[in-house]
């Protein structure tokens, strides 16, 4: 009901905007035509006042015609300038308004998502702990509940890290730590972490070259890799398969993370790295997330002078590829 109300309100605002713009442009055209007619009438009136037998008749006619053309060019110039300014201003206002509305919707979706993301692990942890307090469980059952609680706590920790880092990056308060990193070990750590966290998923290490080093911030790069693997797991679909490869190419290192889900449409590929952006409706979406992961990942890779791209995986799914400059180990 609320989304329907928002769409109706947006439609009313859009119609009112275009109506006012059309009215202003119509008034401008009417003003222009009226001035041209007035100019013609003034010239005709001046011509009627002349006497054909006066000595300077021809010169006066030429002066009146010159003045008429001068006024005509003046009105055309002024009209074109006003028209251009109005159109440029209208486009600017329209785009700014649409952008603000889209941002407001994304922020609202973010708040809905963050509320859900915070409540879920807290509720699960609370339920597990209450179960352990109220019932006498065997060691294996207790271990299972504790393991589940720990996973939810880790997810909550990842979420808090993303939110905190997004705030620091946007405010310019985060200083990049440029150090030599064993990128191979970093990728292995991420793979092991997600294998433990999601045992039902198959994470294939297709080709991970040993001894690849890069320069950058260890924490940020770890977060970027984790975000991409987490994203691939979320959207892997029924296949539950994620493939990871890491290889060195001359002076660059290429990390590819593939899933076999539904993939991403061409239009959404242009927007998935926007802050707060998530495809679909927050009220009906099944996948978890806040719309910060890919935004942060692109920002991190860009700050490391790298490139991140998303392409289609064959036959289904998508491939996120990161390219970074390699560093020789000391």
C-alpha positions in Angstrom: 0.0 0.0 0.0 2.8 2.4 0.9 4.7 1.7 -2.3 1.5 2.2 -4.3 1.0 5.6 -2.6 4.6 6.6 -3.4 4.2 5.7 -7.1 1.0 7.7 -7.3 2.7 10.7 -5.6 5.7 10.4 -8.0 3.3 10.3 -10.9 1.4 13.4 -9.8 4.7 15.3 -9.2 6.0 14.3 -12.7 2.7 15.3 -14.4 2.7 18.7 -12.5 6.4 19.3 -13.4 5.9 18.7 -17.2 2.6 20.7 -17.1 4.4 23.7 -15.6 7.4 23.3 -18.0 5.0 23.1 -21.0 3.1 26.2 -19.8 6.4 28.2 -19.4 7.6 27.2 -22.9 4.2 28.0 -24.4 4.2 31.4 -22.8 7.8 32.0 -24.1 6.7 31.1 -27.6 3.6 33.3 -27.3 5.8 36.2 -26.1 8.2 35.8 -29.0 5.4 35.7 -31.6 3.8 38.8 -30.0 7.0 40.8 -30.1 7.6 39.9 -33.8 4.1 41.0 -34.7 4.5 44.2 -32.7 7.8 44.8 -34.5 6.1 44.4 -37.9 3.3 46.7 -36.9 5.7 49.4 -35.7 7.6 49.2 -39.0 4.4 49.4 -41.0 3.3 52.4 -39.0 6.6 54.2 -39.5 6.4 53.4 -43.3 2.9 54.9 -43.4 4.1 58.1 -41.8 6.6 58.7 -44.6 5.9 60.8 -47.7 7.1 59.6 -51.0 8.0 63.1 -52.2 10.4 63.8 -49.3 14.0 63.9 -50.4 15.3 61.2 -48.1 12.4 58.8 -48.6 14.6 55.9 -49.8 17.1 56.3 -47.0 14.3 56.4 -44.4 12.8 53.2 -45.8 16.1 51.5 -45.6 16.6 52.7 -42.0 13.2 51.5 -41.0 13.8 48.1 -42.6 17.3 47.8 -40.9 15.8 48.7 -37.6 13.0 46.1 -38.1 15.6 43.4 -38.9 17.8 44.4 -36.0 14.8 44.1 -33.6 13.9 40.8 -35.1 17.4 39.4 -34.6 17.4 40.8 -31.0 14.1 39.0 -30.2 15.3 35.8 -31.8 18.6 35.9 -29.8 16.8 36.7 -26.5 14.2 34.0 -27.1 16.7 31.4 -28.0 18.8 32.3 -24.9 15.8 32.1 -22.6 14.6 28.8 -24.2 18.1 27.3 -23.8 18.3 28.4 -20.1 14.9 27.1 -19.4 15.6 23.7 -21.0 19.0 23.3 -19.3 17.5 24.3 -16.0 14.5 22.0 -16.5 16.8 19.0 -17.3 19.0 19.8 -14.3 16.0 20.1 -11.9 14.4 16.9 -13.3 17.5 14.8 -13.1 18.4 16.2 -9.6 14.8 15.5 -8.4 14.8 12.0 -9.8 18.2 11.3 -8.3 17.1 12.5 -4.9 13.9 10.4 -5.1 15.9 7.4 -6.1 18.4 8.0 -3.3 15.6 8.4 -0.8 14.1 5.1 -1.9 17.5 3.4 -1.7 18.1 4.8 1.8 14.7 3.6 2.9 15.4 0.2 1.5 18.7 0.3 3.3 17.0 1.0 6.6 14.6 -1.8 6.1 17.4 -4.2 5.1 19.7 -3.1 8.0 16.8 -3.6 10.5 16.2 -7.1 9.1 20.0 -7.9 9.0 20.4 -6.8 12.6 17.3 -8.5 14.0 17.9 -11.9 12.4 21.3 -12.7 14.0 20.3 -11.2 17.4 17.0 -13.3 17.3 18.9 -16.5 16.4 21.6 -16.0 19.0 18.9 -15.2 21.7 16.9 -18.3 20.8 19.9 -20.6 20.9 21.1 -19.3 24.2 17.6 -19.5 25.7 17.3 -23.1 24.5 20.6 -24.0 26.1 19.5 -22.3 29.4 16.1 -24.0 29.6 17.0 -27.4 28.4 19.6 -30.0 29.2 21.2 -30.7 25.9 23.9 -33.2 24.9 27.4 -32.0 24.0 26.8 -32.4 20.3 23.6 -30.4 20.4 25.2 -27.7 22.5 28.1 -27.5 20.1 25.7 -27.1 17.1 23.8 -24.3 18.8 27.0 -22.5 19.8 28.4 -22.9 16.3 25.2 -21.5 14.8 25.3 -18.6 17.3 29.0 -17.9 16.4 28.1 -17.8 12.7 25.4 -15.2 13.3 27.8 -13.2 15.4 30.3 -13.2 12.6 27.7 -12.1 10.1 26.7 -9.3 12.5 30.4 -8.3 12.8 30.8 -8.2 9.0 27.7 -6.0 8.7 29.0 -3.6 11.3 32.4 -3.5 9.6 30.7 -2.6 6.3 28.6 0.1 7.8 31.5 1.6 9.8 33.9 1.5 6.8 31.3 3.1 4.5 30.9 6.0 7.0 34.7 6.4 7.3 35.2 6.3 3.5 32.4 8.8 2.8 33.7 11.2 5.5 37.3 10.9 4.3 38.5 9.7 7.7 40.0 6.4 6.6 43.8 6.3 5.9 44.9 3.6 3.5 47.7 1.4 4.9 50.0 0.7 2.0 52.0 -2.5 2.8 53.1 -5.6 1.1 50.5 -8.3 1.2 50.6 -12.0 0.3 47.4 -11.9 -1.8 47.4 -15.7 -2.3 47.2 -16.3 1.5 44.6 -13.6 1.8 42.3 -15.3 -0.8 42.9 -18.7 0.9 41.9 -17.2 4.3 38.6 -15.9 2.7 37.9 -19.3 1.1 38.5 -21.2 4.3 36.3 -18.8 6.2 33.3 -19.2 3.9 33.8 -23.0 3.6 33.4 -23.2 7.3 30.6 -20.7 7.5 28.6 -22.2 4.6 29.3 -26.0 4.5 26.3 -26.6 2.2 28.0 -24.6 -0.6 30.7 -25.9 -2.9 33.6 -23.4 -3.2 35.9 -24.5 -6.0 39.5 -23.2 -6.0 39.8 -23.5 -9.8 43.3 -22.1 -10.1 45.0 -20.1 -7.3 48.6 -19.3 -8.0 51.1 -19.3 -5.2 53.3 -16.4 -4.1 51.3 -13.5 -5.5 51.9 -10.2 -3.7 50.2 -6.9 -3.9 50.6 -3.5 -2.1 47.7 -2.1 -0.2 45.6 -2.3 3.0 45.3 -5.8 4.3 42.0 -5.2 6.1 40.3 -3.4 3.2 41.4 -6.0 0.6 40.2 -8.8 2.9 36.9 -7.1 3.2 36.6 -6.6 -0.6 37.3 -10.3 -1.3 34.9 -11.4 1.5 32.2 -9.2 0.1 32.5 -10.7 -3.4 32.5 -14.3 -2.2 29.6 -13.5 0.1 27.7 -11.9 -2.8 28.4 -14.9 -5.0 27.1 -17.3 -2.4 23.9 -15.2 -1.9 23.1 -15.3 -5.6 24.5 -18.7 -6.5 20.9 -20.1 -6.8 20.1 -23.7 -6.4 23.5 -24.8 -7.7 25.2 -23.6 -4.6 28.6 -23.5 -6.4 31.1 -20.7 -6.4 34.3 -20.9 -8.4 37.4 -18.8 -7.5 40.6 -18.3 -9.5 43.7 -16.2 -8.9 46.4 -15.8 -11.5 49.3 -13.5 -12.3 49.5 -11.8 -15.7 52.7 -9.8 -16.3 52.5 -6.9 -13.8 48.9 -7.5 -12.8 47.0 -10.0 -10.7 43.5 -11.2 -11.7 41.0 -12.5 -9.2 37.8 -14.0 -10.6 34.8 -15.1 -8.5 32.0 -16.9 -10.4 28.6 -18.0 -9.4 26.0 -20.0 -11.3 22.8 -18.1 -10.3 20.4 -16.2 -12.4 22.9 -13.5 -13.4 22.6 -9.8 -13.6 20.7 -7.9 -16.4 22.6 -5.3 -18.5 20.7 -2.4 -17.0 21.5 -3.5 -13.4 25.2 -4.0 -14.2 25.5 -0.3 -14.4 24.0 0.3 -11.0 25.0 -2.6 -8.8 28.1 -0.6 -7.5 25.9 2.3 -6.4 25.6 2.9 -2.6 22.5 1.3 -1.1 21.4 -0.2 -4.5 19.8 -3.5 -4.4 17.7 -5.0 -7.2 14.0 -5.7 -6.6 11.7 -4.7 -3.8 12.9 -4.8 -0.2 9.5 -6.1 1.0 9.6 -9.2 -1.3 13.4 -9.8 -1.7 14.6 -13.1 -0.5 18.4 -12.5 -0.4 20.0 -10.8 2.5 22.2 -7.7 2.4 22.3 -3.9 2.7 23.5 -2.6 -0.6 26.9 -1.6 0.8 29.0 -4.6 -0.1 29.6 -4.0 -3.8 29.8 -0.2 -3.3 32.6 -0.7 -0.7 34.3 -3.3 -2.8 34.5 -1.0 -5.9 35.7 1.9 -3.7 38.4 -0.2 -2.1 39.7 -1.6 -5.4 39.6 1.9 -6.9 41.6 3.3 -4.0 44.2 0.5 -4.7 44.5 1.7 -8.4 42.7 -1.5 -9.5 39.7 -2.3 -11.7 36.6 -4.3 -10.9 34.3 -5.6 -13.6 31.2 -7.8 -13.8 30.4 -10.0 -16.8 28.1 -12.9 -17.6 29.0 -16.5 -16.7 28.2 -19.2 -19.3 25.7 -20.8 -19.2 24.3 -18.8 -16.2 25.4 -16.6 -13.4 28.0 -13.8 -13.4 31.8 -13.3 -12.9 33.3 -10.5 -10.8 36.8 -9.8 -11.8 39.4 -7.7 -9.8 42.6 -6.5 -11.4 45.4 -5.2 -9.2 49.1 -4.4 -9.6 51.5 -7.0 -8.4 54.3 -6.3 -6.0 57.6 -8.3 -5.7 58.1 -9.9 -2.3 60.8 -8.3 -0.2 
